[in-house]
């Protein structure tokens, strides 16, 4: 399924997932979209570039190739709401984050098309996540899933005011060992950026679904704001000096997660 995602195998218990990194839209779908939608403004821009050091840390990586407008890999397969009581986007989104229509009038996908996209784009990514996490757990005794996301710093649809720089989510402490979440957040709190834990962005479907510490699979999500590594207006240019500073914090975060993993392995071996 190389056309659906890019995958690289690592030698540690860590899997870095970037489900909103892609921008590809098949022509038959793009032809029905509005002009603004074809520019994919709600992409988690430049995430593969921002996390390109993950391979140096021997983490496994997976990144989507297609736009979240084709199918949102971080939504439930049945289309249920991600955050109760909040404004949510769908498995196959119909509006942009600014509530602009994605499709021209009368061109929205019907239920059969939504099902087809779920099978073609959503299912293979999730199957690969499941397979890799189980492989890592078999080798190391546990696996850690790190979900990398980013968003514009002001999105009234989802958040009143300016979104904090670093938003760490552990599904309210349910998706990973509490010691792991505390270790990760301590690193972010000591960084030059504003950081919150389990605030508005507590983790999407992937974090909540795969994170199961009682089964030795731990999951964390980090939502970044664009202003710290790129321009927030089209053409959404990557700003190297900002990004380099942010990458230092991100590297410290993943290194800290791997240190926790080493300690966890040692403690597990002593039991």
Secondary structure, DSSP 8 states (H G I E B T S, - for coil): -TTTEEEE--SSSEEEEETT---B--HHHHTTB-HHHHTTTTS-TTHHHHTGGGGGGT-EEEEE-B-TTT--TTS-TT---SSTTS----SS-SB-TTS-BSB-TT----HHHHHHHIIIIIHHHHHHHHHHHHHHHHHHS-EEEEEEEEE-S--TTT-SS---SEEEE-TTTTSS-HHHHHHHHHHHHTSSS-EEESSS----HHHHHH-BGGGTEEEEEEEEEGGGTB-SSTT--B-HHHHHHHHHHHHHHHHHHHHHHHHHHHHHHH-
